[in-house]
């Protein structure tokens, strides 16, 4: 019996992750917001706009995650913190807080 390829027809619309790096080379303005929450908490404790961070730099730090070029939010892992620290006044404290970065593409 042959595999049913019709069920996978939508896969051709999924961006190729190898080409994601090229996708983030787009021109435009981006806003980066660092959010932090108390560990196991649901309420936003604070946020900071990250000035000086470039989308290509963020993608490299995060390991080139999937990016839709409009809006996205990624969890900041401990391994990302040393590379992101120069862009924030907030001192990362992974023992107390969980962090996320939101990115908006502003035209």
Buried (B, 14 or more C-beta within 10 A) or exposed (E): EEEEEEEEEEEEEEEEEEEBEEBBEEEEEBBBBBBBBEEEEEEEEEEBEBEEBEBEBBBEBBEBEEBEBEEBEBEBEEEBBEEBEEBBEBEBEEEEBBBBBBBEBEE
